[in-house]
Amino acid sequence: MTAFETLSPERLQAAGLVLGGYVLFCLAIAVREALRRRAARRAADALSTGTGTSVLVVHASQTGFAEELALATGRLLGDAGARVTLKSLADVTAADLARGGRALFVVSTTGEGDAPDAARRFIRDVMAGEPPLHGLSYGVLALGDSSYAQFCAFGRTLDAWLARHGAAPLFDRVEVDDGDPAALRHWQGQVGLLAGVTDAPDWTRPRYGRWRLADRRRLNPDSPADAAFHLRLEPLDAATWEAGDILEVGPRNDPAEVAALLARLGLAPAAPVSAEDGATLAEALSWRRLPHDDTPPATTAQALVDALPPLPHREYSIASLPADGGVELLVRAMKRADGRLGLGSGWLTAYAGEGAEIAARVRTNRAFHGPADNRPLILIGNGTGLAGLRAHLKARAARGHHRNWLVFGERTAAHDFFHREEIEAWRANGVLARLDLAFSRDQDRKVYVQHRLAEAADTLRAWIAEGAAIYVCGSLEGMSGDVHAVLVSTLGAETMERLTDEGRYRRDVY
């Protein structure tokens, strides 16, 4: 006698309904998954039609979040014309990586530090081997949850494996704690720099605080380079930070551009609109991306505001400590291809008047926080990258930690030696045990920070043997890669991997 023979007809009917419902539920799940996969294939096919630089975007997802972020990453690159290949890590081969180029990995960690299921084949068939990856440049977005002991474990493991086999990092690994919006904006910013896209709307809007522009002065008058400024912002709301942290700034448009657009459309600047941060049309347009062609996106005040996306934030390394009473920044007035000032630098260095209110927020950047102990510290940077290094030197001076070595480069000593008096005072009073300067235009042969570092190879090895940490701040293109190459050639790839694992090699590059 079977189990069903012991049931009444009514119970058999009910059991059949339950079973039928379960079958329909399973079919619905299967159909939804099939539709999702087909949509993903269509999205991947669309991204592959670009004619620019080829970029491989890889995802390893357990819940689908990493795949969504990889698709958003691919779209950002694709909008700039890149030819994007979007793949699950399960489908990536050693040959895909060994052929070189650029690859961006968006990977999650599940459970107590485990790789997602989609990564198992890659771990078994690719990571178990020894593929040469010297032609590959890469970035890693690691998703995790710090409430677990092994935070972002798979992302960290993948990053280390890529570096160990010769791949060069495009920028430091970005770690996302439980979907942290600030970390995701940072990743978007790094990808945007690679793509040459600087005005894409933020994936998530920052919640800005209120700051006052208390001081602005040019650091390099008569320099052949673009103007660089020292700025001081004083908080109007409670704010704190430490050396290594970042200020996210909400920029505003040139008021003259806003006025010209309104005049062209025949709209009144004081027209009331429903906008999150502005009560009038002119105020709302000040923080929205303006059209720069002859076709207006709308002809009424509210429709115009609704049609324009918000401006993206800009990030700047903080050059001061809370004890200084405000956030200090080093900002270069960058120019766009059409000659207009850059979005963030234009607002901070030209359009915002002294005393103006600035929308900004501090982003904690644990990956660039200083050593807790008094170990020797090697600080390497160029241009306005001095900002992040200056904050670390201030912190070290305050703690009485004087075993510091600064390697700094710019164009000319006469015009571009930012904060010269302060740096020379640190050298004189012992805060700086060593100072190496590279002014590229002061001699026939251009000299950069990587050259000074290579010249001091023996000293570099000695400091590392004594436990020194290396912090690099400055330009992503050129400087950071060249410095990394010198470090690898001087110290060896295994030593650099160990320094990274120990938190003794950190970068804040842009």
N, C-alpha and C positions, 0 to 999 in steps of 0.2 A: 504494500500500500504506500503510495506517495504522500508527500506532505499536503499536496493540493487536494487529495481525496478526502482528507479529514476536515476540509473547510466547507462551510455552507455555501450555497449558490450566491448569496448576497456578498459574502466575504471574497469569493472568487471574483465577482464582478468588481468589487472595490480594489482588489489586488491588481486586476487588469487595468483599471483606470490609473492606479499609481504607476504601474510599469509603463503604460502608454505615455503618461506625462513625463516620466524620466527619459524615455526614448526621444520625445519631442524636445526636451530640454537639451539633451546631448546633440541632437541635430541642429538646434539653434546655435549652440556653442561652436559646432563644427562649421556652420555656414558663416557665422561672424568671424571666425578665425580665417576662413578661406577669403572672405572679403577683405579682411585686414591685410593679408599677405598679398592679395592682388593689388590693393591700393599702394602697399609698400613697393611692389615691383614697378608700378607705374611711376611712383615718385622717383625711384632710383633710375629708371630709364630717362626721365625728364632731366635729371641732374647730369647725366652722362653726355649731354649734347653740347656742352660748352666747348669753346675753341681755345681757351687759355691754358694755364698751367694745370697739369694733372694732379689731383689730390685724392688719396684713398681715405675714406671716412669709414671707420670700423666701429661696430657696437657689439657689446656683450651684455645682454639684459636679462633680468629675471622676471621683472614685473612689466616691462615695456617702457619704463621711463628713460633708460639709456638709449633705446632705439628712437624715441621721440626727440631726444636731444641731439642725437646723431643726424636725424633728418633735418632739424632746424639748423645745425651746423653746416650740413651740405647745402641747404638753401641759401644761407648767407654767402658761402663760397660761390655757388652757382650764379647768384645775382651779380657777382663781380666778373662773371665770364669764365670761371674755372671749370675744367672738365672733371666732374666729381664721380668717383666710383664708390657707391655705398654698399657695404657688405656686412653681414654678420661675421663675428670672429670665427664661427664654426666653418665658414667657407674660405677663410684666408689661408693661403699656403706659404711655405717658406719662399717659394719663387716670387710671390706677390711682393714680399718685403725685400728680397735680395735684389730686385731690379731697380731699387732706389726711388728717388723722388721724395714726395712729402706724404705723410700718413698721420691722421688724427684718430686717436682711440678714445671712445667713450665707453667706460666699463664700470660695472657695478660689483659690489661685494655683498654676498648674502650670508645669512646665518652668522656663525662665529668665525668670520674671516674666509669663507669659502668663495671660490669662483662661481659664477652663474653656470647653469647647465650648458648654455651655448658655448662655453669656453673649453669644455672638456676635450673635444677632439683637437683643438689648437694646442692645448697643454700637452696632450699625449704625443701628437705627431710633429709639432713644430718646436715648441719650447724644450722638448727633450733632446733636440738636435743642437748643432752648432753652426747655424747659417751665418755667413759673413754679411753684415748689414752696414758696411762703412759708407754706402751711398745713400742711406736713408736718413731723412730728417723727420722728426716726429714730435707730437704733443699728446699728452694723456690727461683726460678728464676722468677723475676717479670719484665714483659715487659711493657713499657709505653712511654710517650712523655711528657717531662717537659714543653712544651708550653701550656699544659692543667693544670688547677688549681689542679686537683686531680691526681697527678702523681703516677702511679703504685698503685692506690687505692685498686684494688681487690687483688693484691699480698700481700699488707700490711695487708689487712683484713684477708686473709687466714692464713698468718703467725701468726697473733695475736690469731686467733681462735684455731689453732693447739696448740700453747703454753698454752693457757688458759685451754685446756682440758688435759694437762699433757704430751703432746709430747715434746721431747727434740730436740732442733736444732742441727744439725750436724755442721753447720757454720752459720754465719750471712746471712740474706737475701741478694741476689745479685740483684740489680736493674739495668735495661738496659734502657738507654735513647735513644729512636729512633734508636735502633739497634747498639748502641755503641760497636765497636769491642773489645775495651779494657775490658769492662765489661763481654763480652761473653768469652774472653780468661780467665778471672778470674774464671768464672763459670766452664769452662773446666778444669782449674787447680784444683779446689776444687773437682770436680767429679773424676779427675784422681787420686788424693790422696786417695779418698775412694776406688777406684778400684785397687790401687797399680800400675797404669800405669803412668809412668813419662816421657816417650819419644814419646808420640803421637804427630804428627805434629799439630801446632796451626790451629784452624779453620780459623783464619784470621791472616795475617802476620803483626807484629808490624812495624811501621816506626821508626826505631831507629835513635837516634842522636849519636854524637861522644863524647866520654869521655876518659880521660887519667887516668890510674892507677897510682896515685901519691904516695901511701903509703900502705904497708901491713905489719902487725905485729901480731904475735900469742899472744892471750890473756891468754891462759891456759897452759903454758909449764909444762911438767911432770904430767898433769892431767890424771886420768884414763879414761876420756871421749875422744871422737874424738877431734882433734885439732879445735879450734875456733879462727877466725881471725877478727881483726879490719881492714877494708879497707877504703881507701879514693879515690874517683873518682872525678876528676875535669872536668867540662864541657868544651868542645872545641867549642860547639855551645851554643846559648842562651838557658838557662833553669832556671826554678824557681819551687819551691815546698813549702809545708808547713808541719808542724808536722802532722803525720798520713798518708802521701802519700807513694806510693810504687814505687820502681824502677824495671822496666822490663828489664832484661838483655838478650841479644842475645849471648848464650854461643858458644864456639868453642871446637872442639875435641882436644884430646891429639895429638900434632904433631907427636909423635912417632907412634901412631896408624895409622895415615894417611900415614906416610912413609912406615910402614910395609905392608899396603894394596897395595900401589902402587908397592912395590917391588914384592909382591906375584903375582900381575897381569902383571908385566913387563911393566908398564906405566910410562912415564916420568912426574915428578912433574910439570915441566914448560910447559907441553902441553897446548896450548890455547883451551879454551872452551867458549861457550856462556852461561854465568851465571850472575845472577842479581848482586851479590856482590863479584865476583871473576873473574879475567881475566885468571888465570892459573888453571890447574886441582887441584893442591894441595890447592890453596886458596879456590876453590869452595867446595872441600871435607871437609874443616875445619869447615863448618857450615851446613853439611848435615849428616844425620844419617847413620853411617857406618854399613856394614854387618859384622856379627860376626860368620859366618859359612864358610865352605870351598867352597860354591857354589857362584861364583861371579855373580852379577846381570847383568853384561855386560862386554864386552871385549875391547871396545874402550872408549877413554876419554869422548867424548860427551855423549855416551849412558850410561856410568856409572853415570855421573852427572844427566842425565835426569831420571834415575831409582831410585835415592835416594831422599827421602823427606827432607825438611829443618828441622833442629833441632828446638824443641819447646823452647819458652822463659822460663825464670825462674824469680820469683818474690821475692823481698827482701824489708822488712820494712826499711824505711830511718831513720837513727839515728842522723841526724843533721839538721841544718837550713841553708838557703841560706847565712846568715851572716857568717857562718863558711867557706865559700868559696868553698865548694864541698859537694857531697853526701858521707856520711859515712855509712858503713854497718857493721853488725856483721854476719859473715858467718861461719858455721861449715862445715868442710871437711867431708861430708857424704860419705859412702862407699856402693857400690852396693853388691849384693849377691856374685858376682864373685871376689870381692876384689878391683875392679876398683873404682876410685873416682867418685862421682856423677857428672852429666852433668854440672850443673851450678857451684857447689862448686869446682869441679876439675879445671874448667877454671879460676875461680877467685882466688883460693888459691894456685894453683900449676903451671898451664900451662902458664898463662899470665905473662910475665915478668914485673917488675916494669917499668913504663913508657909506657907500651903497650897501644894501643888504644882499648877501650871497646865499643861495640855497646849496647846502652841502651836508655831507654826513661822513663820519669816520668809518672806514672799513678795517676791521682787525685783520692783520696780515701775519698770522702766526708763522708762516713759512719764512718770514724775514725778520723775526724777532731776534734780538741779540743773545749771545751766550749768557747763561746765568752766573757763570764763574768768571775768574779773571784770566782765562786762557788768552794767549796772544791772538790778535785779530788783524787780518789782512783785508783792507777795504780797497776795492778796485772800481773805478767808474770814469765816465766821461761826461762832459757837458752838464746839463741840468740833472744828470744822475747823481751829482754831488749831493743833492738834497737828502736822499735816504742815508748816505754815508755820514753827512753832517749830524743828523740826529743820533746816529750810533756813537759818534765821537763825543757829542755832548753828554750822552748817557754814561759813557766810559769815564769821561773826565769827572762827572759828578760822583762816581763810585770810587775814584782813585785808581782805576785800571789804566796803566800807562804803557802797556806793551802793545802799541798800535802802529800799523804801517799803512800809509795811504799812497795809492798809485792813482793819479788823476791826470786826465788829458783834456785839452781844448785846443783852440787855434793859435792864439798868440798870448804870450805872457803879459804884454803891455795892456791888452784890452779884455782878455777873457779869463783871467785868473780870479774866478769867483771867490768871494770872501777871503781874499788874500791875507788881509791883516789878521783875521781870526786863525787861519791855518798856520801862518808863520808864528803866531803867538803860541799855538799848541806845540809847534816844533821846538820853540825856544824853552818852554816850561816843562817839556818832557811828556806831554800827553801823546805826542807823536814820537815814537822811537825812530821811525824812518819815514821819509817823504820822497817819493819819486814823481817827477812831473814830466809830461809829454806835451809840448806845444808844437803841433804839427807844422805850422807855417813859419816857424822861427829859424829854419835852416833849409837848405836846398832839398835834402832828403826828408820826406815826411816821416815823422816819428809819432807813433801812437802808444797807448798804454800797454798793448800786448808786447811791443818791442822793449819797453822798460822792464816788463815782467820777465821776458826771456833773458835780458842782460843780467838780471838778479837771480838766475836759476839756483845757484848754490845757496843763497840766502833763503830763497823760497823753500827749498828742501829742508834747510835747517829749522825754519819756523814750523813747518808741518811736523817734523820729528819731535818738536817740543809741544805739540798739541794744538797748534794754531787752527783757527777757523778762517774760511775765505768767504767774503761777502762781495757780490758784484752788483752794481746798480748803474743802469744807463741804457743805451740803445740796443734794441733786439737785433737789428740788421747791422752786421759788421762787427762792432765792438764785442758783444757778448760771445759770439761764435768764435772770433779770433782769440779772445782771452781763454775760452774753454780749450781750444786747440793747443795753446801754449801750456796750459795746466796739464793736459793729458800727456803731451810730449815730454814735459819736465818731470812730472810725478808718476806717470804711468796710469793706464786705464783702470787697473785694479785698485790703486790708491784712490783715484777719483771716485770710483764706485763706493769704496769704504767711507770716504769723507761724506758723500751724499747720504749714505745709510745712517751715519752717526750725526747727521745734522750739522756737519762742519763745512759744508759747501752749499751756499744759499745764493739765490739770484732774485733780483727785482728788476726785470728788463721790460722794455716797452718799445 
